[in-house]
Amino acid sequence: MNNEKSKHTPAPWLVKPMTGDGKLFVMDKTDEPVAQLWYSDLSDLKANAKLIATAPELLTELRRTTELIEGAVANDSKMPEGVKEILKEQIESNITIIKKATE
């Protein structure tokens, strides 16, 4: 898997408390805004903000685990063929998601 440098704002991203006008912000480590969310349902808003704030770490870990799975598939001659096929399908799915997030 090609481990290109991401073009997004580097992690960590943090959720900042809601403002009086019903907005939540996702900020980078320098306190610059990455995303702004408006209130629709408070529980949805907080959950969405947390997911957005965690996105860079999720992408990093998806890349890392994809590389680990690729290595295991390539180097384990005793791995059952059925397991290899399942893992290869997962690798392809992961790569598709990574491209969706980065291209």
N, CA, C and O atoms as a GROMACS GRO file, in nm:
protein
  412
    1MET      N    1   0.084  -0.118   0.000
    1MET     CA    2   0.000   0.000   0.000
    1MET      C    3   0.088   0.123   0.000
    1MET      O    4   0.187   0.130   0.072
    2ASN      N    5   0.051   0.220  -0.080
    2ASN     CA    6   0.125   0.345  -0.089
    2ASN      C    7   0.088   0.434   0.029
    2ASN      O    8  -0.029   0.470   0.045
    3ASN      N    9   0.186   0.469   0.112
    3ASN     CA   10   0.159   0.548   0.232
    3ASN      C   11   0.193   0.694   0.206
    3ASN      O   12   0.287   0.748   0.265
    4GLU      N   13   0.117   0.758   0.119
    4GLU     CA   14   0.139   0.898   0.085
    4GLU      C   15   0.110   0.987   0.204
    4GLU      O   16   0.030   0.954   0.292
    5LYS      N   17   0.177   1.102   0.205
    5LYS     CA   18   0.150   1.201   0.309
    5LYS      C   19   0.011   1.259   0.286
    5LYS      O   20  -0.025   1.292   0.173
    6SER      N   21  -0.065   1.272   0.392
    6SER     CA   22  -0.201   1.326   0.382
    6SER      C   23  -0.197   1.474   0.354
    6SER      O   24  -0.106   1.545   0.395
    7LYS      N   25  -0.298   1.521   0.282
    7LYS     CA   26  -0.309   1.661   0.249
    7LYS      C   27  -0.398   1.737   0.346
    7LYS      O   28  -0.409   1.860   0.338
    8HIS      N   29  -0.461   1.667   0.438
    8HIS     CA   30  -0.550   1.731   0.534
    8HIS      C   31  -0.471   1.794   0.649
    8HIS      O   32  -0.351   1.769   0.664
    9THR      N   33  -0.538   1.874   0.728
    9THR     CA   34  -0.478   1.934   0.846
    9THR      C   35  -0.434   1.822   0.940
    9THR      O   36  -0.513   1.731   0.968
   10PRO      N   37  -0.311   1.826   0.990
   10PRO     CA   38  -0.264   1.718   1.077
   10PRO      C   39  -0.344   1.707   1.207
   10PRO      O   40  -0.399   1.805   1.257
   11ALA      N   41  -0.349   1.585   1.259
   11ALA     CA   42  -0.412   1.559   1.389
   11ALA      C   43  -0.322   1.618   1.497
   11ALA      O   44  -0.205   1.645   1.470
   12PRO      N   45  -0.371   1.636   1.616
   12PRO     CA   46  -0.506   1.604   1.661
   12PRO      C   47  -0.605   1.715   1.630
   12PRO      O   48  -0.570   1.832   1.620
   13TRP      N   49  -0.730   1.673   1.614
   13TRP     CA   50  -0.842   1.766   1.602
   13TRP      C   51  -0.923   1.752   1.730
   13TRP      O   52  -0.939   1.642   1.783
   14LEU      N   53  -0.974   1.864   1.778
   14LEU     CA   54  -1.049   1.864   1.904
   14LEU      C   55  -1.185   1.929   1.886
   14LEU      O   56  -1.199   2.024   1.809
   15VAL      N   57  -1.284   1.878   1.957
   15VAL     CA   58  -1.418   1.939   1.957
   15VAL      C   59  -1.419   2.049   2.061
   15VAL      O   60  -1.384   2.027   2.177
   16LYS      N   61  -1.460   2.169   2.019
   16LYS     CA   62  -1.470   2.282   2.111
   16LYS      C   63  -1.616   2.301   2.150
   16LYS      O   64  -1.706   2.271   2.071
   17PRO      N   65  -1.641   2.350   2.270
   17PRO     CA   66  -1.778   2.366   2.319
   17PRO      C   67  -1.864   2.452   2.227
   17PRO      O   68  -1.816   2.536   2.151
   18MET      N   69  -1.993   2.427   2.238
   18MET     CA   70  -2.090   2.495   2.155
   18MET      C   71  -2.095   2.644   2.189
   18MET      O   72  -2.084   2.683   2.305
   19THR      N   73  -2.113   2.724   2.087
   19THR     CA   74  -2.129   2.868   2.107
   19THR      C   75  -2.275   2.898   2.135
   19THR      O   76  -2.361   2.810   2.122
   20GLY      N   77  -2.304   3.020   2.173
   20GLY     CA   78  -2.441   3.060   2.206
   20GLY      C   79  -2.536   3.050   2.088
   20GLY      O   80  -2.657   3.043   2.108
   21ASP      N   81  -2.483   3.050   1.966
   21ASP     CA   82  -2.570   3.045   1.848
   21ASP      C   83  -2.587   2.904   1.795
   21ASP      O   84  -2.628   2.886   1.680
   22GLY      N   85  -2.558   2.802   1.876
   22GLY     CA   86  -2.583   2.663   1.838
   22GLY      C   87  -2.480   2.604   1.744
   22GLY      O   88  -2.514   2.516   1.665
   23LYS      N   89  -2.355   2.648   1.752
   23LYS     CA   90  -2.248   2.593   1.668
   23LYS      C   91  -2.149   2.516   1.754
   23LYS      O   92  -2.123   2.550   1.869
   24LEU      N   93  -2.095   2.413   1.694
   24LEU     CA   94  -1.984   2.338   1.753
   24LEU      C   95  -1.869   2.348   1.655
   24LEU      O   96  -1.891   2.346   1.534
   25PHE      N   97  -1.747   2.358   1.704
   25PHE     CA   98  -1.631   2.368   1.617
   25PHE      C   99  -1.538   2.250   1.639
   25PHE      O  100  -1.523   2.201   1.751
   26VAL      N  101  -1.477   2.204   1.531
   26VAL     CA  102  -1.367   2.109   1.537
   26VAL      C  103  -1.243   2.192   1.504
   26VAL      O  104  -1.234   2.253   1.397
   27MET      N  105  -1.147   2.191   1.597
   27MET     CA  106  -1.030   2.276   1.584
   27MET      C  107  -0.904   2.190   1.573
   27MET      O  108  -0.900   2.078   1.624
   28ASP      N  109  -0.802   2.244   1.505
   28ASP     CA  110  -0.674   2.172   1.500
   28ASP      C  111  -0.592   2.206   1.624
   28ASP      O  112  -0.638   2.280   1.711
   29LYS      N  113  -0.471   2.152   1.632
   29LYS     CA  114  -0.391   2.171   1.753
   29LYS      C  115  -0.345   2.315   1.773
   29LYS      O  116  -0.301   2.351   1.883
   30THR      N  117  -0.353   2.398   1.669
   30THR     CA  118  -0.318   2.539   1.684
   30THR      C  119  -0.441   2.625   1.709
   30THR      O  120  -0.434   2.748   1.707
   31ASP      N  121  -0.554   2.559   1.733
   31ASP     CA  122  -0.682   2.624   1.761
   31ASP      C  123  -0.743   2.695   1.639
   31ASP      O  124  -0.820   2.789   1.652
   32GLU      N  125  -0.705   2.647   1.521
   32GLU     CA  126  -0.766   2.694   1.397
   32GLU      C  127  -0.884   2.603   1.364
   32GLU      O  128  -0.875   2.482   1.384
   33PRO      N  129  -0.994   2.660   1.312
   33PRO     CA  130  -1.110   2.575   1.282
   33PRO      C  131  -1.085   2.482   1.163
   33PRO      O  132  -1.029   2.522   1.061
   34VAL      N  133  -1.128   2.359   1.179
   34VAL     CA  134  -1.124   2.259   1.072
   34VAL      C  135  -1.265   2.239   1.018
   34VAL      O  136  -1.284   2.220   0.897
   35ALA      N  137  -1.364   2.243   1.108
   35ALA     CA  138  -1.503   2.224   1.069
   35ALA      C  139  -1.593   2.299   1.167
   35ALA      O  140  -1.560   2.318   1.284
   36GLN      N  141  -1.708   2.339   1.115
   36GLN     CA  142  -1.809   2.407   1.196
   36GLN      C  143  -1.940   2.334   1.174
   36GLN      O  144  -1.980   2.311   1.060
   37LEU      N  145  -2.006   2.297   1.282
   37LEU     CA  146  -2.132   2.225   1.272
   37LEU      C  147  -2.241   2.307   1.339
   37LEU      O  148  -2.219   2.373   1.440
   38TRP      N  149  -2.360   2.302   1.280
   38TRP     CA  150  -2.474   2.375   1.336
   38TRP      C  151  -2.568   2.278   1.406
   38TRP      O  152  -2.575   2.160   1.371
   39TYR      N  153  -2.638   2.330   1.502
   39TYR     CA  154  -2.730   2.253   1.583
   39TYR      C  155  -2.850   2.206   1.502
   39TYR      O  156  -2.916   2.286   1.435
   40SER      N  157  -2.878   2.078   1.509
   40SER     CA  158  -3.005   2.024   1.461
   40SER      C  159  -3.063   1.940   1.575
   40SER      O  160  -3.175   1.964   1.621
   41ASP      N  161  -2.987   1.844   1.619
   41ASP     CA  162  -3.018   1.762   1.736
   41ASP      C  163  -2.888   1.756   1.815
   41ASP      O  164  -2.786   1.711   1.763
   42LEU      N  165  -2.891   1.800   1.938
   42LEU     CA  166  -2.769   1.812   2.017
   42LEU      C  167  -2.690   1.682   2.023
   42LEU      O  168  -2.568   1.685   2.012
   43SER      N  169  -2.756   1.568   2.041
   43SER     CA  170  -2.682   1.442   2.051
   43SER      C  171  -2.618   1.408   1.916
   43SER      O  172  -2.504   1.360   1.913
   44ASP      N  173  -2.689   1.431   1.805
   44ASP     CA  174  -2.631   1.408   1.673
   44ASP      C  175  -2.514   1.503   1.648
   44ASP      O  176  -2.411   1.463   1.594
   45LEU      N  177  -2.530   1.627   1.688
   45LEU     CA  178  -2.426   1.727   1.666
   45LEU      C  179  -2.297   1.687   1.736
   45LEU      O  180  -2.190   1.691   1.675
   46LYS      N  181  -2.305   1.650   1.862
   46LYS     CA  182  -2.185   1.610   1.936
   46LYS      C  183  -2.123   1.483   1.878
   46LYS      O  184  -2.001   1.473   1.866
   47ALA      N  185  -2.206   1.388   1.841
   47ALA     CA  186  -2.156   1.262   1.783
   47ALA      C  187  -2.087   1.290   1.649
   47ALA      O  188  -1.981   1.234   1.622
   48ASN      N  189  -2.147   1.375   1.566
   48ASN     CA  190  -2.087   1.409   1.437
   48ASN      C  191  -1.954   1.481   1.457
   48ASN      O  192  -1.857   1.454   1.386
   49ALA      N  193  -1.950   1.573   1.552
   49ALA     CA  194  -1.826   1.648   1.578
   49ALA      C  195  -1.716   1.554   1.625
   49ALA      O  196  -1.601   1.568   1.582
   50LYS      N  197  -1.748   1.459   1.712
   50LYS     CA  198  -1.648   1.364   1.760
   50LYS      C  199  -1.595   1.278   1.646
   50LYS      O  200  -1.475   1.251   1.638
   51LEU      N  201  -1.685   1.234   1.558
   51LEU     CA  202  -1.642   1.153   1.445
   51LEU      C  203  -1.550   1.232   1.352
   51LEU      O  204  -1.448   1.181   1.307
   52ILE      N  205  -1.587   1.356   1.323
   52ILE     CA  206  -1.504   1.440   1.238
   52ILE      C  207  -1.368   1.463   1.304
   52ILE      O  208  -1.265   1.454   1.238
   53ALA      N  209  -1.367   1.491   1.433
   53ALA     CA  210  -1.242   1.518   1.504
   53ALA      C  211  -1.150   1.397   1.506
   53ALA      O  212  -1.028   1.412   1.514
   54THR      N  213  -1.205   1.278   1.500
   54THR     CA  214  -1.127   1.155   1.505
   54THR      C  215  -1.082   1.109   1.366
   54THR      O  216  -1.001   1.017   1.355
   55ALA      N  217  -1.134   1.170   1.261
   55ALA     CA  218  -1.106   1.125   1.123
   55ALA      C  219  -0.957   1.111   1.090
   55ALA      O  220  -0.920   1.009   1.031
   56PRO      N  221  -0.870   1.205   1.124
   56PRO     CA  222  -0.728   1.187   1.088
   56PRO      C  223  -0.666   1.064   1.154
   56PRO      O  224  -0.586   0.994   1.091
   57GLU      N  225  -0.702   1.039   1.279
   57GLU     CA  226  -0.647   0.922   1.348
   57GLU      C  227  -0.703   0.793   1.288
   57GLU      O  228  -0.630   0.694   1.274
   58LEU      N  229  -0.831   0.794   1.253
   58LEU     CA  230  -0.891   0.676   1.189
   58LEU      C  231  -0.821   0.645   1.057
   58LEU      O  232  -0.793   0.529   1.026
   59LEU      N  233  -0.792   0.749   0.979
   59LEU     CA  234  -0.724   0.730   0.851
   59LEU      C  235  -0.584   0.673   0.873
   59LEU      O  236  -0.543   0.580   0.802
   60THR      N  237  -0.512   0.727   0.968
   60THR     CA  238  -0.377   0.677   0.998
   60THR      C  239  -0.381   0.530   1.037
   60THR      O  240  -0.301   0.450   0.988
   61GLU      N  241  -0.474   0.494   1.125
   61GLU     CA  242  -0.483   0.355   1.171
   61GLU      C  243  -0.532   0.261   1.061
   61GLU      O  244  -0.490   0.146   1.055
   62LEU      N  245  -0.620   0.310   0.974
   62LEU     CA  246  -0.665   0.226   0.862
   62LEU      C  247  -0.548   0.197   0.769
   62LEU      O  248  -0.532   0.084   0.722
   63ARG      N  249  -0.467   0.298   0.741
   63ARG     CA  250  -0.348   0.277   0.658
   63ARG      C  251  -0.254   0.176   0.724
   63ARG      O  252  -0.204   0.084   0.658
   64ARG      N  253  -0.231   0.194   0.853
   64ARG     CA  254  -0.138   0.106   0.925
   64ARG      C  255  -0.187  -0.039   0.926
   64ARG      O  256  -0.110  -0.131   0.897
   65THR      N  257  -0.313  -0.060   0.958
   65THR     CA  258  -0.364  -0.197   0.963
   65THR      C  259  -0.370  -0.260   0.824
   65THR      O  260  -0.352  -0.381   0.809
   66THR      N  261  -0.396  -0.179   0.723
   66THR     CA  262  -0.394  -0.232   0.586
   66THR      C  263  -0.256  -0.282   0.550
   66THR      O  264  -0.241  -0.389   0.491
   67GLU      N  265  -0.153  -0.206   0.586
   67GLU     CA  266  -0.016  -0.250   0.560
   67GLU      C  267   0.017  -0.377   0.638
   67GLU      O  268   0.085  -0.465   0.585
   68LEU      N  269  -0.028  -0.387   0.762
   68LEU     CA  270  -0.004  -0.508   0.841
   68LEU      C  271  -0.072  -0.630   0.778
   68LEU      O  272  -0.013  -0.738   0.770
   69ILE      N  273  -0.196  -0.611   0.734
   69ILE     CA  274  -0.267  -0.723   0.670
   69ILE      C  275  -0.198  -0.762   0.541
   69ILE      O  276  -0.182  -0.881   0.513
   70GLU      N  277  -0.156  -0.664   0.461
   70GLU     CA  278  -0.084  -0.694   0.337
   70GLU      C  279   0.041  -0.776   0.365
   70GLU      O  280   0.070  -0.873   0.294
   71GLY      N  281   0.116  -0.737   0.469
   71GLY     CA  282   0.237  -0.811   0.504
   71GLY      C  283   0.207  -0.953   0.547
   71GLY      O  284   0.277  -1.046   0.510
   72ALA      N  285   0.102  -0.969   0.626
   72ALA     CA  286   0.065  -1.102   0.673
   72ALA      C  287   0.025  -1.192   0.556
   72ALA      O  288   0.065  -1.308   0.551
   73VAL      N  289  -0.053  -1.138   0.464
   73VAL     CA  290  -0.098  -1.217   0.349
   73VAL      C  291   0.021  -1.255   0.261
   73VAL      O  292   0.029  -1.368   0.211
   74ALA      N  293   0.113  -1.162   0.242
   74ALA     CA  294   0.228  -1.187   0.154
   74ALA      C  295   0.330  -1.283   0.216
   74ALA      O  296   0.398  -1.355   0.144
   75ASN      N  297   0.341  -1.284   0.349
   75ASN     CA  298   0.451  -1.357   0.414
   75ASN      C  299   0.411  -1.483   0.489
   75ASN      O  300   0.498  -1.554   0.539
   76ASP      N  301   0.283  -1.513   0.498
   76ASP     CA  302   0.241  -1.631   0.575
   76ASP      C  303   0.200  -1.743   0.479
   76ASP      O  304   0.086  -1.747   0.432
   77SER      N  305   0.294  -1.832   0.452
   77SER     CA  306   0.266  -1.940   0.356
   77SER      C  307   0.172  -2.046   0.414
   77SER      O  308   0.117  -2.127   0.339
   78LYS      N  309   0.154  -2.045   0.544
   78LYS     CA  310   0.067  -2.145   0.608
   78LYS      C  311  -0.076  -2.095   0.626
   78LYS      O  312  -0.163  -2.168   0.674
   79MET      N  313  -0.101  -1.972   0.587
   79MET     CA  314  -0.236  -1.916   0.601
   79MET      C  315  -0.331  -1.987   0.505
   79MET      O  316  -0.300  -1.999   0.386
   80PRO      N  317  -0.444  -2.035   0.554
   80PRO     CA  318  -0.541  -2.101   0.465
   80PRO      C  319  -0.586  -2.008   0.352
   80PRO      O  320  -0.604  -1.888   0.372
   81GLU      N  321  -0.602  -2.066   0.236
   81GLU     CA  322  -0.638  -1.987   0.117
   81GLU      C  323  -0.767  -1.908   0.136
   81GLU      O  324  -0.778  -1.794   0.090
   82GLY      N  325  -0.864  -1.968   0.204
   82GLY     CA  326  -0.990  -1.899   0.228
   82GLY      C  327  -0.972  -1.773   0.313
   82GLY      O  328  -1.036  -1.671   0.289
   83VAL      N  329  -0.884  -1.781   0.411
   83VAL     CA  330  -0.853  -1.666   0.497
   83VAL      C  331  -0.782  -1.559   0.414
   83VAL      O  332  -0.813  -1.441   0.426
   84LYS      N  333  -0.686  -1.602   0.330
   84LYS     CA  334  -0.616  -1.506   0.245
   84LYS      C  335  -0.714  -1.429   0.156
   84LYS      O  336  -0.700  -1.308   0.140
   85GLU      N  337  -0.811  -1.499   0.100
   85GLU     CA  338  -0.907  -1.433   0.012
   85GLU      C  339  -0.991  -1.330   0.087
   85GLU      O  340  -1.016  -1.220   0.037
   86ILE      N  341  -1.033  -1.366   0.207
   86ILE     CA  342  -1.110  -1.271   0.289
   86ILE      C  343  -1.025  -1.149   0.320
   86ILE      O  344  -1.072  -1.036   0.310
   87LEU      N  345  -0.899  -1.170   0.359
   87LEU     CA  346  -0.811  -1.058   0.391
   87LEU      C  347  -0.780  -0.972   0.268
   87LEU      O  348  -0.770  -0.850   0.279
   88LYS      N  349  -0.765  -1.034   0.153
   88LYS     CA  350  -0.741  -0.958   0.030
   88LYS      C  351  -0.862  -0.870  -0.003
   88LYS      O  352  -0.847  -0.755  -0.046
   89GLU      N  353  -0.982  -0.923   0.016
   89GLU     CA  354  -1.103  -0.842  -0.004
   89GLU      C  355  -1.107  -0.725   0.093
   89GLU      O  356  -1.146  -0.614   0.056
   90GLN      N  357  -1.065  -0.748   0.217
   90GLN     CA  358  -1.062  -0.641   0.316
   90GLN      C  359  -0.959  -0.535   0.279
   90GLN      O  360  -0.984  -0.416   0.296
   91ILE      N  361  -0.845  -0.578   0.229
   91ILE     CA  362  -0.742  -0.483   0.184
   91ILE      C  363  -0.799  -0.394   0.075
   91ILE      O  364  -0.782  -0.272   0.080
   92GLU      N  365  -0.865  -0.453  -0.023
   92GLU     CA  366  -0.923  -0.375  -0.132
   92GLU      C  367  -1.028  -0.276  -0.081
   92GLU      O  368  -1.034  -0.162  -0.126
   93SER      N  369  -1.110  -0.321   0.013
   93SER     CA  370  -1.210  -0.233   0.072
   93SER      C  371  -1.143  -0.117   0.145
   93SER      O  372  -1.185  -0.002   0.132
   94ASN      N  373  -1.039  -0.147   0.223
   94ASN     CA  374  -0.967  -0.042   0.295
   94ASN      C  375  -0.906   0.059   0.199
   94ASN      O  376  -0.914   0.180   0.221
   95ILE      N  377  -0.844   0.010   0.092
   95ILE     CA  378  -0.782   0.099  -0.006
   95ILE      C  379  -0.886   0.189  -0.071
   95ILE      O  380  -0.861   0.307  -0.093
   96THR      N  381  -1.002   0.134  -0.101
   96THR     CA  382  -1.111   0.215  -0.158
   96THR      C  383  -1.153   0.328  -0.063
   96THR      O  384  -1.173   0.441  -0.105
   97ILE      N  385  -1.165   0.295   0.064
   97ILE     CA  386  -1.204   0.395   0.164
   97ILE      C  387  -1.095   0.501   0.180
   97ILE      O  388  -1.124   0.620   0.190
   98ILE      N  389  -0.969   0.458   0.182
   98ILE     CA  390  -0.857   0.553   0.193
   98ILE      C  391  -0.857   0.648   0.073
   98ILE      O  392  -0.839   0.768   0.090
   99LYS      N  393  -0.878   0.595  -0.046
   99LYS     CA  394  -0.884   0.681  -0.165
   99LYS      C  395  -1.000   0.778  -0.158
   99LYS      O  396  -0.987   0.895  -0.195
  100LYS      N  397  -1.114   0.731  -0.110
  100LYS     CA  398  -1.232   0.816  -0.094
  100LYS      C  399  -1.202   0.934  -0.002
  100LYS      O  400  -1.249   1.045  -0.024
  101ALA      N  401  -1.123   0.908   0.102
  101ALA     CA  402  -1.090   1.012   0.199
  101ALA      C  403  -0.978   1.104   0.153
  101ALA      O  404  -0.964   1.215   0.206
  102THR      N  405  -0.898   1.061   0.057
  102THR     CA  406  -0.776   1.138   0.024
  102THR      C  407  -0.766   1.189  -0.119
  102THR      O  408  -0.680   1.272  -0.149
  103GLU      N  409  -0.852   1.142  -0.206
  103GLU     CA  410  -0.838   1.187  -0.347
  103GLU      C  411  -0.948   1.286  -0.383
  103GLU      O  412  -0.953   1.334  -0.496
   0.00000   0.00000   0.00000
